Amino acid sequence: MFSDITFAYPWVLYSLIILPIMFIWYWFRGRKKEPSINYSSLKIFKSVSPNWKERLRHLPFILRCIAVGLLIVALARPQSFSSGENLYTEGIDIAMVLDISGSMLAEDFKPNRLDAAKNVIDEFIRGRSSDRIGLVIFSREAFTQCPLTIDYSVLRNLLKDIKSGMIEDGTAIGNAIANGVNRLKDSKAKSRIIILLTDGINNAGEVNPVSAAQIAKTFGIRIYTIGVGTRGEAPYPIQTPFGLKYQMVPVEIDEAVLKEIASSTNGQYYRATNNKTLQQIYAQIDKMEKTRVEVTSYRNAMELFYSWLIGGLALLFLEIGLSRTVLRRLPSVN
């Protein structure tokens, strides 16, 4: 009954000890009280059954005790509290821009650069909770695989569907950045970022990568660039009439351009040479670009003494009314 109730003045409840004292006093008083009318013998009344008034003769006292108990509880001011939290999130909008050109099939990463990147991006997505994330893929052209969304299950499924060869081969870094900017430019988020992953040199598209970065800067969009590929040469699978063969191809990443893109937008450039460093890069970006969450706790009190007070007063008035009317006792005769 009182599991969710606290008392403003719990010490008042010690007054409930008066109730057993009242019962003891009533019992001794009843034993010592002299009858109003004396009879020489009560045998003639044995056949007379007690009426309802006699059966209810103790009711006024019981009502008085209950009323006193209720009034004492009311004086202790019972209260219930409701508590909760107001959650405020300052979200981040993120455009994941992924290179899917043929060179992303090189196997200096396991199983290859593209699949390694997809796995790390998937892990990155699973680590977010309230940010909108979109996905842009590019090779010779760039297009949006998934617009900004918080439906991460849909986003992850679309990420799984990505494969090399979906677009004509090439590397249009400028177009990719422009597409990412187009996804973010109308966003009202406090922070907007592009994470661009590529393994090559811009050799296609109508937009210059540095110019695209300047456009991103104009909209307050920060770009993190990631160059993927080991240093030197990497094994690249080639299909021949005699089966799959591997050829060592040079790794060519335009790090100067990627660094300029990042620095001009207040971002950062990273070089990933294997699966582990790629995971570390995304983990570092994840830590830097965390959604700010503010939690405000509140606790509201609700006064409950009204019902106890009204109940106690109602029983007290009922006791007085009954003891003065239908359950009134005859006065003692000395």
N, C-alpha and C positions, 0 to 999 in steps of 0.2 A: 504493500500500500504506500509506503514511504520511500520506495527504492529510488524514485526520481525526484524526491522532494528534499530540499534543504530548509533550514530555519534561520531567520535573521537573528533571533534571540533564543538559541537552543537552551540556555540556562533556565528559561521560564518553564520548560517541560518538567523540571524537578518538582514543580508545584502539583503535579499529578499524584504525588504521594498523599494528598489530602483526600483522595477518593476512598482508599481502604480505611482511613481514619473516620470518614463519614459513615461507612458501613458498620464499623465497630461501635461507634457512638449510637447509631440507630438501633442496633441489636440490643445493647445494654439499656437504652432508654425504653425500648419496648418491654423488656423483662421487668424493669422497676416501676413502670407506669401503673398506677392504681386504676381499677375499672371505674367507669362513670356511674354504673348502677350495680349494686351488690344483690346477689340472690343466695338464698339459703341452700338451694340445690339446683344443679344444671341438668338433672335427669330428664326433665320434661322437654329439653331442647335437642336430645340425642336423635330424635326422629326427624328433626328439621334440617334439611340440607342447606348449606350456605348459598346465598344469592350472589349475583354477579358483582355487586358492590363489595361484598366481603372478599371475594376472590381477588378483586383489583385494589384492595386496600393499600398495598405496598407500591402501586404504580406511580403515584406522585413522587415518592422518594427516589425511585429508579430514574424517572425522568429528570429529576433535579441533579442526580449524580452524572447522568449522561450530558446534561446541559453544562455543568461545571467543567467536565472534561473537554467538551468542544470549545468552550470559551478560553480555557487555558491553552489549547492548541492554537487557537486564533491569535492569542496574545504573543505566541512565539513566532508569529509571522511566517507561515509556510510559503515557500517559493519554489518554482520550477524554472530551470534555465534552458534556453535554446542557444546552441552555439554552432558556429560554422566558419567557413572561410570564403572570402571574396578573392577570386583568382584573376589576376590581370596579366596577360601575356603580350609581349611586344614581339610580334612574329617577324620572321625573315623569309623573304622570297628568294628562291634559289633556282637558277637555270643550269642544269647539267648539260654541257656541250661536249659531245663525244665523237671523236674521229673514227669512222668505220671504213676507211680506205683499205685497199688490198694489203698495204704494208703492215697493217695491224694484225695480220695473220702470222707474222714472224714469231718464232718460238723461243726467243730469249727470255720470255715470261712463260709460265706454265698455266694452262696448256698453250696459250698464245696471248699476245698483248690484248686483243679485244676481249677475250673471255676473262682474263685476269682483271681488266678494267671493269667489266660488267659485274663481277663478283664483289669487287671493292665498293663500287657505287651502290650495289644492292645492300651491302652491310651499312653503308653510310645512311641510306634511306631508312633502314630499320632502326637506326639510332635517333631519328628525329621524331617529334611528337606533335608539334603544332605549327610547323612551317609549311608553306606551300612550295612544292618542288615541281619543276617542269623538265622535260627532256628534249634536247635538240641533237640531231645526228647530222653528220656531214661527211662528204668526200668531195666530188666535183661540185655538188650543190649542197644546200642545207635545207632541212625542213624539220618541223616540229613533230616529234614522235608522240609527245604528251604535253598538253598545256599545263599551266600551273594548277596544282591540285593538292588536296590533303588526303585524297583517297589513295593511300600508299599501296594497297593491294593491286589496284588497277595499274598504277605506275610501275610496280615491280613486274607485273605480267608483261607490260609493253617493253620493259627493259630486256626481259628474257627473249622476246621475239626478234631482237636486233641481231643482224648478221651482216657480214661483209658481202658486198655485191648488191645490196638493196638500192644503191645509187651508183651511177657511173663513176669510175675510179678517178681520183684526183684529190687535191687537198685545198679546199677553199676556206681558209681560216677566217678571212675577213667577212665572208658571207655568213659563216657560223656565228661570229660575234654579233653581227647585225641582226640575225634571227633571234639570238638570245636577248639582245637589247629590246627588240620589238615585243618579246614576251613580258619584259619587266617594266617598260617605260611608263605604263599607266598604273603600276602598282602603288598602293598607299602604304606599303610596309615600311617600317622604320629603317630596315636594312635590306638592300638588294644586291645579290652577288651572282657572278657567273663563274663556274668552275670549268675551265676549258682543258680538255685532254687531247693531245695530238702526238704523233710520232714523226712528223715530216715538216716539209717546207711549203709555204703557201705557193701554189702553182696553178690556181684556178680561181674562178669567181670574179665578180665585177667590183668588189669592195676591197680596198686596201686594209690589211689588218690594223695598222697603226691608226688610220682614219676611223675605223670602226671603234677602236678603243677610245678615241677622242669623243665620239658620239656617246659612248657609254659613260664617260666622265661627265659629260654635260647633264646626263640624267641622274648622276650620283650613284652609278652602278660600279661596284668594285669587281675586278676580274682577278681570279687566281688561275695561273697557267701552269700546266704540268706537261713536261716533255717526257715521253715514254720511250725507252730503248736503252740497251746496254751501250757501253762505249766501244767503238770499233766496228765489228761486224756481228751480224746476227743470222742464225739459220732460218731460211725462208723455204716453205714447202712448194715444190713445183710438180704439177701433174705431167707425166710423160707417158708415151705409149707403153713403157715398161714399168709403170707404176709411179708411186710417189717418190720423188727425189728431193734432197735438200741442197740448197745452194747458199753459200755465205754471201750476204749482201751488206754493203756499208750502211751504217746508221747515220742518217742525216737529219738533224733537228736544228731548226733556226732558233737557237737559244737567244741570240741577240734581240730578235723581234719579240719573242715570248717574254723576255725580261722587260722590254720597253712597254709592251702592252700592260703588264702587271704594274710596273712602277708608275705609269701615267694615270692609272685608276686607283692608286693607293692600295694595290693588291700585292701579290707576291708570286715569284716564279719558283717552281720546284722541278728537280730532275729525278725521275724514278728509273732505276737501272735493273730492278728485279721486283718480284711480288711483295717482298717484305717492305722495301722502301715505299712502294706505292701505297700499301696499307697505312704506313706511318704518316704519309703525306695527308691522306684523307682524314686520318684520326686527328692530326694537328689542325687542319682546317675546321673540323667538327668542333674542336675545343675553342677555337678563336671566334667562331660564328655560332654562338649559342643564343637561343632565345632568352630574353630577360623575362623572368617571372616574378611578380610581386604577389605575396599572399598576405591578406589582412584578416586577422582573426577577430571574431566578435562573439559576445556573450550577452544575451538579453534575459532579464529576469521578469517573471510573471508572478504577480501576487496572488496567492490562493487562500488568504485568510477570510475573504468575504463569505464563502460558502460555509466555513466553520463557524464564523460569527453569527450568520443568519440562522444556521441550524441550532446553535446553542441558545440564542434568544428565543427562537420559536418554541423549543422544548421547555424553556423556563416559563414562558407565558402560558403554555399548555398545562404545565404542572400547577401553576398558581390558579388557573381557571378551574381545573378539576378538583383541586383541594378545597376550593371555595364554593363549589356547586355540587355536582352529582356525587363526588367522593368526599364530601365534607363530613367530618367526624363530630359526634356530640361532645360538648365541653365536659370536662371532668367535674364531678360533684364531690366536694370535700365533706 
